[in-house]
């Protein structure tokens, strides 16, 4: 399964979420990640995210597609910023 | 065509990008939007985005899929924040 995941969490939890998501997916922009992941690993990721998140204030949105080829990615402007530049 | 679009632009250009994208798509989180859009409208959107963006610093990533049903969306935590809360 191929997913795009994006979080919107309180400032205090950004670092932890970033670290967590980087363990499972590839960072593409700001708080957005993408990558191939198994059902089991995704469950694990969601479980761990919920432990970090404040459910009343934070959110994590996941778009899933069975095949990566069903998704076309296009980038306008800068291809990629180094992770360091926004940390 | 169904798309997910996300921008990462300098602070000065955030307001303009937000306003532009909201004219074409639905806001879902931070700088992330989704929606059904035609090829022509997408070209128009990209053209207008490029006029706002600083190509050396900003980026706009677009994921496209021919059919919305190929994408599954899941939200962990807060379902939706009002636009006002992050403006």
N, CA and C atoms of all chains as a GROMACS GRO file, in nm:
protein
  522
    1UNK      N    1   0.084  -0.119   0.000
    1UNK     CA    2   0.000   0.000   0.000
    1UNK      C    3   0.088   0.125   0.000
    2UNK      N    4   0.046   0.224  -0.078
    2UNK     CA    5   0.124   0.347  -0.085
    2UNK      C    6   0.045   0.457  -0.015
    3UNK      N    7   0.109   0.531   0.074
    3UNK     CA    8   0.034   0.633   0.146
    3UNK      C    9   0.102   0.772   0.144
    4UNK      N   10   0.019   0.871   0.165
    4UNK     CA   11   0.066   1.007   0.188
    4UNK      C   12   0.012   1.042   0.326
    5UNK      N   13   0.098   1.083   0.416
    5UNK     CA   14   0.053   1.114   0.552
    5UNK      C   15   0.094   1.255   0.588
    6UNK      N   16   0.004   1.327   0.652
    6UNK     CA   17   0.036   1.464   0.692
    6UNK      C   18  -0.019   1.492   0.830
    7UNK      N   19   0.063   1.555   0.913
    7UNK     CA   20   0.015   1.583   1.047
    7UNK      C   21   0.001   1.732   1.071
    8UNK      N   22  -0.085   1.763   1.165
    8UNK     CA   23  -0.105   1.900   1.209
    8UNK      C   24  -0.115   1.890   1.360
    9UNK      N   25  -0.004   1.912   1.428
    9UNK     CA   26  -0.002   1.894   1.573
    9UNK      C   27   0.055   2.017   1.642
   10UNK      N   28   0.028   2.028   1.770
   10UNK     CA   29   0.080   2.139   1.848
   10UNK      C   30   0.232   2.144   1.841
   11UNK      N   31   0.286   2.265   1.850
   11UNK     CA   32   0.430   2.286   1.834
   11UNK      C   33   0.516   2.192   1.919
   12UNK      N   34   0.469   2.166   2.041
   12UNK     CA   35   0.546   2.082   2.133
   12UNK      C   36   0.560   1.938   2.084
   13UNK      N   37   0.466   1.896   1.999
   13UNK     CA   38   0.466   1.757   1.954
   13UNK      C   39   0.520   1.737   1.813
   14UNK      N   40   0.557   1.849   1.748
   14UNK     CA   41   0.605   1.841   1.610
   14UNK      C   42   0.730   1.752   1.598
   15UNK      N   43   0.826   1.775   1.685
   15UNK     CA   44   0.951   1.700   1.680
   15UNK      C   45   0.931   1.550   1.690
   16UNK      N   46   0.845   1.511   1.784
   16UNK     CA   47   0.818   1.367   1.805
   16UNK      C   48   0.746   1.306   1.685
   17UNK      N   49   0.651   1.380   1.629
   17UNK     CA   50   0.576   1.328   1.514
   17UNK      C   51   0.668   1.313   1.392
   18UNK      N   52   0.751   1.413   1.374
   18UNK     CA   53   0.846   1.411   1.262
   18UNK      C   54   0.937   1.289   1.272
   19UNK      N   55   0.988   1.266   1.392
   19UNK     CA   56   1.079   1.154   1.416
   19UNK      C   57   1.006   1.021   1.392
   20UNK      N   58   0.884   1.014   1.440
   20UNK     CA   59   0.806   0.891   1.423
   20UNK      C   60   0.780   0.863   1.275
   21UNK      N   61   0.728   0.961   1.205
   21UNK     CA   62   0.693   0.940   1.064
   21UNK      C   63   0.815   0.909   0.977
   22UNK      N   64   0.928   0.970   1.012
   22UNK     CA   65   1.050   0.943   0.934
   22UNK      C   66   1.095   0.798   0.946
   23UNK      N   67   1.052   0.732   1.053
   23UNK     CA   68   1.091   0.592   1.071
   23UNK      C   69   1.013   0.500   0.976
   24UNK      N   70   0.898   0.547   0.929
   24UNK     CA   71   0.812   0.463   0.845
   24UNK      C   72   0.802   0.510   0.700
   25UNK      N   73   0.821   0.641   0.680
   25UNK     CA   74   0.794   0.698   0.547
   25UNK      C   75   0.904   0.795   0.504
   26UNK      N   76   0.890   0.846   0.383
   26UNK     CA   77   0.985   0.945   0.333
   26UNK      C   78   0.926   1.084   0.345
   27UNK      N   79   1.004   1.176   0.398
   27UNK     CA   80   0.959   1.312   0.414
   27UNK      C   81   0.956   1.380   0.278
   28UNK      N   82   0.848   1.451   0.246
   28UNK     CA   83   0.849   1.523   0.119
   28UNK      C   84   0.835   1.674   0.132
   29UNK      N   85   0.765   1.719   0.234
   29UNK     CA   86   0.746   1.864   0.248
   29UNK      C   87   0.684   1.895   0.383
   30UNK      N   88   0.736   1.997   0.449
   30UNK     CA   89   0.679   2.038   0.578
   30UNK      C   90   0.642   1.917   0.664
   31UNK      N   91   0.513   1.899   0.684
   31UNK     CA   92   0.466   1.790   0.769
   31UNK      C   93   0.404   1.679   0.685
   32UNK      N   94   0.453   1.664   0.562
   32UNK     CA   95   0.397   1.566   0.469
   32UNK      C   96   0.499   1.456   0.435
   33UNK      N   97   0.452   1.334   0.439
   33UNK     CA   98   0.537   1.217   0.413
   33UNK      C   99   0.469   1.125   0.313
   34UNK      N  100   0.548   1.041   0.246
   34UNK     CA  101   0.489   0.944   0.155
   34UNK      C  102   0.570   0.816   0.161
   35UNK      N  103   0.512   0.707   0.116
   35UNK     CA  104   0.588   0.584   0.109
   35UNK      C  105   0.504   0.460   0.104
   36UNK      N  106   0.572   0.351   0.071
   36UNK     CA  107   0.512   0.219   0.068
   36UNK      C  108   0.510   0.167   0.212
   37UNK      N  109   0.400   0.110   0.254
   37UNK     CA  110   0.390   0.061   0.392
   37UNK      C  111   0.292  -0.056   0.396
   38UNK      N  112   0.314  -0.149   0.486
   38UNK     CA  113   0.222  -0.262   0.499
   38UNK      C  114   0.108  -0.224   0.594
   39UNK      N  115  -0.001  -0.300   0.588
   39UNK     CA  116  -0.116  -0.276   0.678
   39UNK      C  117  -0.070  -0.279   0.824
   40UNK      N  118   0.013  -0.377   0.856
   40UNK     CA  119   0.060  -0.395   0.994
   40UNK      C  120   0.144  -0.276   1.039
   41UNK      N  121   0.235  -0.236   0.954
   41UNK     CA  122   0.322  -0.123   0.989
   41UNK      C  123   0.241   0.006   1.001
   42UNK      N  124   0.137   0.018   0.919
   42UNK     CA  125   0.054   0.139   0.925
   42UNK      C  126  -0.024   0.143   1.057
   43UNK      N  127  -0.073   0.027   1.099
   43UNK     CA  128  -0.144   0.018   1.227
   43UNK      C  129  -0.051   0.059   1.341
   44UNK      N  130   0.071   0.008   1.333
   44UNK     CA  131   0.174   0.039   1.434
   44UNK      C  132   0.202   0.190   1.436
   45UNK      N  133   0.216   0.246   1.317
   45UNK     CA  134   0.241   0.390   1.304
   45UNK      C  135   0.126   0.471   1.365
   46UNK      N  136   0.003   0.432   1.334
   46UNK     CA  137  -0.112   0.506   1.386
   46UNK      C  138  -0.120   0.495   1.538
   47UNK      N  139  -0.092   0.376   1.587
   47UNK     CA  140  -0.094   0.355   1.732
   47UNK      C  141   0.008   0.446   1.800
   48UNK      N  142   0.129   0.448   1.746
   48UNK     CA  143   0.234   0.531   1.805
   48UNK      C  144   0.202   0.680   1.792
   49UNK      N  145   0.141   0.717   1.679
   49UNK     CA  146   0.105   0.858   1.660
   49UNK      C  147   0.002   0.900   1.764
   50UNK      N  148  -0.093   0.810   1.791
   50UNK     CA  149  -0.198   0.843   1.888
   50UNK      C  150  -0.142   0.864   2.029
   51UNK      N  151  -0.033   0.795   2.058
   51UNK     CA  152   0.030   0.812   2.189
   51UNK      C  153   0.095   0.951   2.201
   52UNK      N  154   0.139   1.004   2.089
   52UNK     CA  155   0.202   1.136   2.089
   52UNK      C  156   0.097   1.247   2.082
   53UNK      N  157  -0.005   1.224   2.001
   53UNK     CA  158  -0.103   1.328   1.971
   53UNK      C  159  -0.200   1.362   2.084
   54UNK      N  160  -0.244   1.488   2.080
   54UNK     CA  161  -0.352   1.531   2.166
   54UNK      C  162  -0.476   1.525   2.076
   55UNK      N  163  -0.561   1.427   2.103
   55UNK     CA  164  -0.674   1.401   2.012
   55UNK      C  165  -0.771   1.517   1.999
   56UNK      N  166  -0.767   1.607   2.096
   56UNK     CA  167  -0.859   1.720   2.090
   56UNK      C  168  -0.803   1.837   2.010
   57UNK      N  169  -0.675   1.829   1.978
   57UNK     CA  170  -0.614   1.942   1.909
   57UNK      C  171  -0.538   1.903   1.782
   58UNK      N  172  -0.489   1.780   1.778
   58UNK     CA  173  -0.402   1.739   1.668
   58UNK      C  174  -0.473   1.650   1.567
   59UNK      N  175  -0.418   1.646   1.448
   59UNK     CA  176  -0.472   1.551   1.351
   59UNK      C  177  -0.363   1.495   1.260
   60UNK      N  178  -0.392   1.376   1.212
   60UNK     CA  179  -0.303   1.308   1.118
   60UNK      C  180  -0.394   1.258   1.007
   61UNK      N  181  -0.368   1.304   0.885
   61UNK     CA  182  -0.450   1.262   0.771
   61UNK      C  183  -0.368   1.166   0.685
   62UNK      N  184  -0.429   1.055   0.649
   62UNK     CA  185  -0.360   0.956   0.568
   62UNK      C  186  -0.440   0.927   0.441
   63UNK      N  187  -0.376   0.945   0.326
   63UNK     CA  188  -0.437   0.907   0.198
   63UNK      C  189  -0.371   0.777   0.158
   64UNK      N  190  -0.454   0.677   0.126
   64UNK     CA  191  -0.398   0.547   0.090
   64UNK      C  192  -0.438   0.510  -0.052
   65UNK      N  193  -0.349   0.445  -0.121
   65UNK     CA  194  -0.383   0.392  -0.252
   65UNK      C  195  -0.316   0.256  -0.264
   66UNK      N  196  -0.387   0.163  -0.328
   66UNK     CA  197  -0.332   0.028  -0.332
   66UNK      C  198  -0.205   0.021  -0.417
   67UNK      N  199  -0.202   0.104  -0.520
   67UNK     CA  200  -0.085   0.100  -0.607
   67UNK      C  201  -0.029   0.240  -0.630
   68UNK      N  202   0.102   0.250  -0.617
   68UNK     CA  203   0.166   0.380  -0.633
   68UNK      C  204   0.140   0.439  -0.771
   69UNK      N  205   0.128   0.350  -0.872
   69UNK     CA  206   0.109   0.399  -1.010
   69UNK      C  207  -0.024   0.472  -1.030
   70UNK      N  208  -0.115   0.457  -0.935
   70UNK     CA  209  -0.243   0.528  -0.945
   70UNK      C  210  -0.229   0.674  -0.902
   71UNK      N  211  -0.113   0.704  -0.847
   71UNK     CA  212  -0.086   0.841  -0.803
   71UNK      C  213   0.027   0.900  -0.886
   72UNK      N  214   0.005   1.019  -0.934
   72UNK     CA  215   0.105   1.089  -1.011
   72UNK      C  216   0.151   1.206  -0.928
   73UNK      N  217   0.281   1.223  -0.914
   73UNK     CA  218   0.328   1.336  -0.833
   73UNK      C  219   0.393   1.440  -0.923
   74UNK      N  220   0.358   1.563  -0.903
   74UNK     CA  221   0.416   1.671  -0.980
   74UNK      C  222   0.464   1.779  -0.883
   75UNK      N  223   0.582   1.831  -0.908
   75UNK     CA  224   0.634   1.935  -0.820
   75UNK      C  225   0.656   2.064  -0.898
   76UNK      N  226   0.597   2.171  -0.849
   76UNK     CA  227   0.614   2.303  -0.910
   76UNK      C  228   0.710   2.379  -0.818
   77UNK      N  229   0.812   2.440  -0.879
   77UNK     CA  230   0.909   2.516  -0.799
   77UNK      C  231   1.020   2.426  -0.747
   78UNK      N  232   1.061   2.454  -0.627
   78UNK     CA  233   1.174   2.384  -0.566
   78UNK      C  234   1.147   2.235  -0.549
   79UNK      N  235   1.239   2.155  -0.600
   79UNK     CA  236   1.221   2.010  -0.597
   79UNK      C  237   1.220   1.951  -0.456
   80UNK      N  238   1.316   1.995  -0.378
   80UNK     CA  239   1.323   1.938  -0.244
   80UNK      C  240   1.407   2.023  -0.152
   81UNK      N  241   1.355   2.045  -0.033
   81UNK     CA  242   1.436   2.115   0.064
   81UNK      C  243   1.499   2.011   0.155
   82UNK      N  244   1.615   2.042   0.201
   82UNK     CA  245   1.676   1.952   0.297
   82UNK      C  246   1.597   1.958   0.427
   83UNK      N  247   1.587   1.847   0.493
   83UNK     CA  248   1.514   1.840   0.619
   83UNK      C  249   1.564   1.948   0.717
   84UNK      N  250   1.696   1.966   0.716
   84UNK     CA  251   1.759   2.059   0.809
   84UNK      C  252   1.707   2.202   0.798
   85UNK      N  253   1.668   2.239   0.676
   85UNK     CA  254   1.630   2.379   0.657
   85UNK      C  255   1.502   2.418   0.727
   86UNK      N  256   1.422   2.320   0.764
   86UNK     CA  257   1.300   2.362   0.834
   86UNK      C  258   1.298   2.317   0.979
   87UNK      N  259   1.405   2.254   1.021
   87UNK     CA  260   1.411   2.210   1.162
   87UNK      C  261   1.465   2.321   1.251
   88UNK      N  262  -1.039   1.457  -1.262
   88UNK     CA  263  -0.915   1.422  -1.193
   88UNK      C  264  -0.924   1.470  -1.048
   89UNK      N  265  -0.875   1.387  -0.958
   89UNK     CA  266  -0.879   1.423  -0.816
   89UNK      C  267  -0.737   1.452  -0.770
   90UNK      N  268  -0.719   1.563  -0.703
   90UNK     CA  269  -0.581   1.595  -0.662
   90UNK      C  270  -0.569   1.632  -0.513
   91UNK      N  271  -0.447   1.614  -0.464
   91UNK     CA  272  -0.410   1.663  -0.332
   91UNK      C  273  -0.296   1.760  -0.361
   92UNK      N  274  -0.306   1.881  -0.312
   92UNK     CA  275  -0.202   1.980  -0.338
   92UNK      C  276  -0.153   2.038  -0.207
   93UNK      N  277  -0.022   2.055  -0.197
   93UNK     CA  278   0.033   2.111  -0.073
   93UNK      C  279   0.145   2.208  -0.106
   94UNK      N  280   0.144   2.322  -0.043
   94UNK     CA  281   0.248   2.418  -0.072
   94UNK      C  282   0.340   2.438   0.048
   95UNK      N  283   0.460   2.481   0.017
   95UNK     CA  284   0.558   2.515   0.118
   95UNK      C  285   0.622   2.643   0.066
   96UNK      N  286   0.572   2.756   0.112
   96UNK     CA  287   0.620   2.884   0.059
   96UNK      C  288   0.663   2.978   0.173
   97UNK      N  289   0.740   3.077   0.138
   97UNK     CA  290   0.785   3.176   0.236
   97UNK      C  291   0.665   3.242   0.303
   98UNK      N  292   0.683   3.280   0.428
   98UNK     CA  293   0.574   3.335   0.509
   98UNK      C  294   0.496   3.447   0.438
   99UNK      N  295   0.569   3.531   0.366
   99UNK     CA  296   0.505   3.645   0.299
   99UNK      C  297   0.407   3.602   0.192
  100UNK      N  298   0.427   3.481   0.138
  100UNK     CA  299   0.343   3.436   0.028
  100UNK      C  300   0.235   3.337   0.070
  101UNK      N  301   0.233   3.302   0.198
  101UNK     CA  302   0.136   3.204   0.247
  101UNK      C  303  -0.009   3.248   0.223
  102UNK      N  304  -0.039   3.373   0.257
  102UNK     CA  305  -0.175   3.424   0.243
  102UNK      C  306  -0.226   3.417   0.100
  103UNK      N  307  -0.140   3.457   0.007
  103UNK     CA  308  -0.178   3.456  -0.135
  103UNK      C  309  -0.201   3.314  -0.186
  104UNK      N  310  -0.112   3.223  -0.145
  104UNK     CA  311  -0.125   3.083  -0.190
  104UNK      C  312  -0.252   3.021  -0.135
  105UNK      N  313  -0.278   3.047  -0.009
  105UNK     CA  314  -0.397   2.995   0.056
  105UNK      C  315  -0.523   3.041  -0.017
  106UNK      N  316  -0.526   3.169  -0.047
  106UNK     CA  317  -0.640   3.230  -0.116
  106UNK      C  318  -0.657   3.168  -0.257
  107UNK      N  319  -0.546   3.152  -0.325
  107UNK     CA  320  -0.550   3.094  -0.459
  107UNK      C  321  -0.602   2.950  -0.456
  108UNK      N  322  -0.543   2.870  -0.371
  108UNK     CA  323  -0.582   2.728  -0.367
  108UNK      C  324  -0.727   2.710  -0.324
  109UNK      N  325  -0.772   2.793  -0.234
  109UNK     CA  326  -0.911   2.782  -0.189
  109UNK      C  327  -1.011   2.809  -0.300
  110UNK      N  328  -0.967   2.880  -0.404
  110UNK     CA  329  -1.057   2.908  -0.516
  110UNK      C  330  -1.078   2.784  -0.602
  111UNK      N  331  -0.983   2.690  -0.595
  111UNK     CA  332  -0.990   2.572  -0.681
  111UNK      C  333  -1.019   2.442  -0.605
  112UNK      N  334  -0.979   2.438  -0.478
  112UNK     CA  335  -0.983   2.312  -0.404
  112UNK      C  336  -1.041   2.330  -0.264
  113UNK      N  337  -1.053   2.220  -0.192
  113UNK     CA  338  -1.101   2.225  -0.054
  113UNK      C  339  -0.983   2.214   0.041
  114UNK      N  340  -0.980   2.300   0.137
  114UNK     CA  341  -0.872   2.299   0.236
  114UNK      C  342  -0.892   2.180   0.331
  115UNK      N  343  -0.787   2.105   0.358
  115UNK     CA  344  -0.804   1.997   0.454
  115UNK      C  345  -0.715   2.007   0.578
  116UNK      N  346  -0.599   2.067   0.563
  116UNK     CA  347  -0.511   2.076   0.679
  116UNK      C  348  -0.392   2.165   0.646
  117UNK      N  349  -0.356   2.251   0.738
  117UNK     CA  350  -0.241   2.339   0.717
  117UNK      C  351  -0.235   2.392   0.574
  118UNK      N  352  -0.135   2.349   0.503
  118UNK     CA  353  -0.116   2.397   0.365
  118UNK      C  354  -0.155   2.290   0.265
  119UNK      N  355  -0.249   2.203   0.304
  119UNK     CA  356  -0.290   2.091   0.219
  119UNK      C  357  -0.435   2.106   0.173
  120UNK      N  358  -0.455   2.082   0.044
  120UNK     CA  359  -0.587   2.094  -0.018
  120UNK      C  360  -0.618   1.970  -0.100
  121UNK      N  361  -0.747   1.946  -0.124
  121UNK     CA  362  -0.784   1.833  -0.210
  121UNK      C  363  -0.906   1.872  -0.290
  122UNK      N  364  -0.930   1.799  -0.397
  122UNK     CA  365  -1.052   1.823  -0.472
  122UNK      C  366  -1.047   1.774  -0.614
  123UNK      N  367  -1.164   1.772  -0.675
  123UNK     CA  368  -1.181   1.735  -0.815
  123UNK      C  369  -1.148   1.860  -0.898
  124UNK      N  370  -1.071   1.840  -1.002
  124UNK     CA  371  -1.032   1.955  -1.085
  124UNK      C  372  -1.009   1.908  -1.229
  125UNK      N  373  -1.037   1.993  -1.325
  125UNK     CA  374  -1.013   1.956  -1.465
  125UNK      C  375  -0.868   1.987  -1.502
  126UNK      N  376  -0.821   1.927  -1.610
  126UNK     CA  377  -0.685   1.952  -1.658
  126UNK      C  378  -0.662   2.102  -1.681
  127UNK      N  379  -0.761   2.165  -1.743
  127UNK     CA  380  -0.751   2.306  -1.776
  127UNK      C  381  -0.742   2.393  -1.650
  128UNK      N  382  -0.828   2.363  -1.554
  128UNK     CA  383  -0.828   2.439  -1.430
  128UNK      C  384  -0.698   2.417  -1.353
  129UNK      N  385  -0.645   2.296  -1.361
  129UNK     CA  386  -0.519   2.268  -1.291
  129UNK      C  387  -0.404   2.347  -1.354
  130UNK      N  388  -0.404   2.355  -1.486
  130UNK     CA  389  -0.301   2.434  -1.555
  130UNK      C  390  -0.310   2.580  -1.512
  131UNK      N  391  -0.431   2.628  -1.504
  131UNK     CA  392  -0.457   2.766  -1.462
  131UNK      C  393  -0.405   2.788  -1.319
  132UNK      N  394  -0.439   2.693  -1.233
  132UNK     CA  395  -0.394   2.700  -1.094
  132UNK      C  396  -0.241   2.703  -1.085
  133UNK      N  397  -0.176   2.614  -1.160
  133UNK     CA  398  -0.029   2.608  -1.156
  133UNK      C  399   0.032   2.737  -1.208
  134UNK      N  400  -0.027   2.788  -1.312
  134UNK     CA  401   0.022   2.914  -1.370
  134UNK      C  402   0.014   3.028  -1.268
  135UNK      N  403  -0.102   3.037  -1.204
  135UNK     CA  404  -0.121   3.143  -1.104
  135UNK      C  405  -0.030   3.123  -0.983
  136UNK      N  406  -0.009   2.996  -0.946
  136UNK     CA  407   0.078   2.967  -0.832
  136UNK      C  408   0.221   3.012  -0.863
  137UNK      N  409   0.263   2.986  -0.987
  137UNK     CA  410   0.399   3.023  -1.025
  137UNK      C  411   0.421   3.174  -1.021
  138UNK      N  412   0.316   3.248  -1.045
  138UNK     CA  413   0.327   3.394  -1.039
  138UNK      C  414   0.347   3.443  -0.895
  139UNK      N  415   0.294   3.366  -0.801
  139UNK     CA  416   0.308   3.401  -0.659
  139UNK      C  417   0.440   3.351  -0.602
  140UNK      N  418   0.475   3.229  -0.641
  140UNK     CA  419   0.590   3.161  -0.582
  140UNK      C  420   0.726   3.216  -0.620
  141UNK      N  421   0.819   3.200  -0.527
  141UNK     CA  422   0.960   3.224  -0.554
  141UNK      C  423   1.017   3.086  -0.587
  142UNK      N  424   1.048   3.065  -0.713
  142UNK     CA  425   1.087   2.930  -0.757
  142UNK      C  426   1.214   2.877  -0.690
  143UNK      N  427   1.292   2.968  -0.636
  143UNK     CA  428   1.417   2.923  -0.571
  143UNK      C  429   1.396   2.885  -0.425
  144UNK      N  430   1.279   2.916  -0.374
  144UNK     CA  431   1.257   2.890  -0.232
  144UNK      C  432   1.129   2.813  -0.202
  145UNK      N  433   1.030   2.827  -0.290
  145UNK     CA  434   0.898   2.770  -0.261
  145UNK      C  435   0.871   2.644  -0.343
  146UNK      N  436   0.777   2.566  -0.294
  146UNK     CA  437   0.736   2.451  -0.374
  146UNK      C  438   0.588   2.421  -0.356
  147UNK      N  439   0.534   2.360  -0.459
  147UNK     CA  440   0.395   2.317  -0.460
  147UNK      C  441   0.397   2.173  -0.510
  148UNK      N  442   0.349   2.081  -0.427
  148UNK     CA  443   0.348   1.941  -0.468
  148UNK      C  444   0.204   1.901  -0.497
  149UNK      N  445   0.185   1.834  -0.609
  149UNK     CA  446   0.051   1.791  -0.648
  149UNK      C  447   0.049   1.641  -0.672
  150UNK      N  448  -0.038   1.571  -0.600
  150UNK     CA  449  -0.060   1.428  -0.626
  150UNK      C  450  -0.190   1.418  -0.703
  151UNK      N  451  -0.185   1.347  -0.814
  151UNK     CA  452  -0.306   1.336  -0.897
  151UNK      C  453  -0.349   1.190  -0.908
  152UNK      N  454  -0.478   1.170  -0.912
  152UNK     CA  455  -0.528   1.036  -0.937
  152UNK      C  456  -0.649   1.051  -1.028
  153UNK      N  457  -0.665   0.958  -1.121
  153UNK     CA  458  -0.774   0.974  -1.217
  153UNK      C  459  -0.909   0.959  -1.150
  154UNK      N  460  -0.915   0.874  -1.048
  154UNK     CA  461  -1.042   0.852  -0.982
  154UNK      C  462  -1.029   0.864  -0.830
  155UNK      N  463  -1.121   0.938  -0.773
  155UNK     CA  464  -1.116   0.961  -0.629
  155UNK      C  465  -1.124   0.830  -0.551
  156UNK      N  466  -1.197   0.732  -0.606
  156UNK     CA  467  -1.214   0.604  -0.536
  156UNK      C  468  -1.083   0.527  -0.518
  157UNK      N  469  -0.979   0.566  -0.594
  157UNK     CA  470  -0.850   0.500  -0.580
  157UNK      C  471  -0.775   0.551  -0.457
  158UNK      N  472  -0.830   0.655  -0.399
  158UNK     CA  473  -0.768   0.714  -0.281
  158UNK      C  474  -0.861   0.697  -0.162
  159UNK      N  475  -0.807   0.650  -0.055
  159UNK     CA  476  -0.882   0.633   0.069
  159UNK      C  477  -0.830   0.734   0.168
  160UNK      N  478  -0.918   0.808   0.230
  160UNK     CA  479  -0.869   0.905   0.328
  160UNK      C  480  -0.906   0.862   0.469
  161UNK      N  481  -0.811   0.869   0.558
  161UNK     CA  482  -0.836   0.834   0.698
  161UNK      C  483  -0.784   0.947   0.785
  162UNK      N  484  -0.862   0.983   0.885
  162UNK     CA  485  -0.818   1.089   0.974
  162UNK      C  486  -0.804   1.037   1.116
  163UNK      N  487  -0.686   1.055   1.174
  163UNK     CA  488  -0.661   1.016   1.311
  163UNK      C  489  -0.664   1.144   1.394
  164UNK      N  490  -0.737   1.142   1.502
  164UNK     CA  491  -0.744   1.262   1.587
  164UNK      C  492  -0.855   1.355   1.542
  165UNK      N  493  -0.824   1.482   1.550
  165UNK     CA  494  -0.922   1.586   1.519
  165UNK      C  495  -0.967   1.582   1.374
  166UNK      N  496  -1.098   1.579   1.353
  166UNK     CA  497  -1.152   1.567   1.217
  166UNK      C  498  -1.123   1.688   1.130
  167UNK      N  499  -1.144   1.803   1.186
  167UNK     CA  500  -1.124   1.922   1.103
  167UNK      C  501  -1.111   2.046   1.189
  168UNK      N  502  -1.012   2.126   1.157
  168UNK     CA  503  -1.002   2.254   1.226
  168UNK      C  504  -1.065   2.359   1.137
  169UNK      N  505  -1.122   2.457   1.196
  169UNK     CA  506  -1.174   2.568   1.117
  169UNK      C  507  -1.055   2.645   1.058
  170UNK      N  508  -1.074   2.693   0.940
  170UNK     CA  509  -0.970   2.766   0.871
  170UNK      C  510  -0.919   2.882   0.959
  171UNK      N  511  -1.014   2.945   1.028
  171UNK     CA  512  -0.981   3.061   1.111
  171UNK      C  513  -0.877   3.032   1.218
  172UNK      N  514  -0.877   2.909   1.268
  172UNK     CA  515  -0.788   2.882   1.380
  172UNK      C  516  -0.640   2.884   1.342
  173UNK      N  517  -0.608   2.874   1.216
  173UNK     CA  518  -0.464   2.880   1.183
  173UNK      C  519  -0.429   3.003   1.103
  174UNK      N  520  -0.526   3.087   1.082
  174UNK     CA  521  -0.497   3.211   1.007
  174UNK      C  522  -0.449   3.320   1.102
   0.00000   0.00000   0.00000
